[in-house]
């Protein structure tokens, strides 16, 4: 069982928007603005999509956005494209003892 | 271009040891926290360990404490993970990643460690 809870799967049609939630606790997401999101294609390495909750690295499409409310972080992908079909993982700092925790991952299917 | 290249994975018996290496290029290695993250077959990501720029601080997930040792050689732009007393549940692809204080900005392609008799 992962420390952060994500839906196992989400789906959407091209052009639509989807949101992936990531629920933690007051010891991780709720206490730190250090949530990041990663995209992973099958057999490939993860790629950073969002860091510090809502910041986008250079080169990442502005269709990807992040937010946080309380103990829950969210990744929103607007204008869905076929190339967005991948697994997405959230990650949060969890303090000096636990350090870093990941969500179980969400498989995004573009219909 | 940032590059992280892992090596050293393979098949090992339970109780055995391996040493993973990560060769870094394209950024100032000595200025970067570095981490290892693993992924068991068909499973999600799990942070394993991280190390501060000068090696003065190292952190480990509880399940590997006392068995895994993280080190770095800034002169060689290299990161190492010594894996001892390996268990079946350590079977995973091990990724080297730049970062560990805020996020993981770049990842290598990973090296597979299989623990089996």
HADDOCK unambig.tbl for C-alpha pairs under 7 A between the chains (distance, minus, plus):
assign (segid A and resid 34 and name CA) (segid B and resid 102 and name CA) 6.04 0.50 0.50
assign (segid A and resid 36 and name CA) (segid B and resid 103 and name CA) 6.25 0.50 0.50
assign (segid A and resid 44 and name CA) (segid B and resid 109 and name CA) 6.67 0.50 0.50
assign (segid A and resid 45 and name CA) (segid B and resid 107 and name CA) 6.29 0.50 0.50
assign (segid A and resid 45 and name CA) (segid B and resid 108 and name CA) 6.56 0.50 0.50
assign (segid A and resid 45 and name CA) (segid B and resid 109 and name CA) 5.26 0.50 0.50
assign (segid A and resid 46 and name CA) (segid B and resid 107 and name CA) 6.59 0.50 0.50
assign (segid A and resid 47 and name CA) (segid B and resid 106 and name CA) 6.89 0.50 0.50
assign (segid A and resid 48 and name CA) (segid B and resid 104 and name CA) 6.87 0.50 0.50
assign (segid A and resid 48 and name CA) (segid B and resid 105 and name CA) 5.75 0.50 0.50
assign (segid A and resid 51 and name CA) (segid B and resid 103 and name CA) 6.29 0.50 0.50
assign (segid A and resid 98 and name CA) (segid B and resid 61 and name CA) 6.84 0.50 0.50
assign (segid A and resid 100 and name CA) (segid B and resid 47 and name CA) 6.17 0.50 0.50
assign (segid A and resid 101 and name CA) (segid B and resid 47 and name CA) 6.65 0.50 0.50
assign (segid A and resid 102 and name CA) (segid B and resid 45 and name CA) 6.33 0.50 0.50
assign (segid A and resid 102 and name CA) (segid B and resid 46 and name CA) 6.30 0.50 0.50
assign (segid A and resid 104 and name CA) (segid B and resid 44 and name CA) 5.30 0.50 0.50
assign (segid A and resid 105 and name CA) (segid B and resid 44 and name CA) 6.06 0.50 0.50
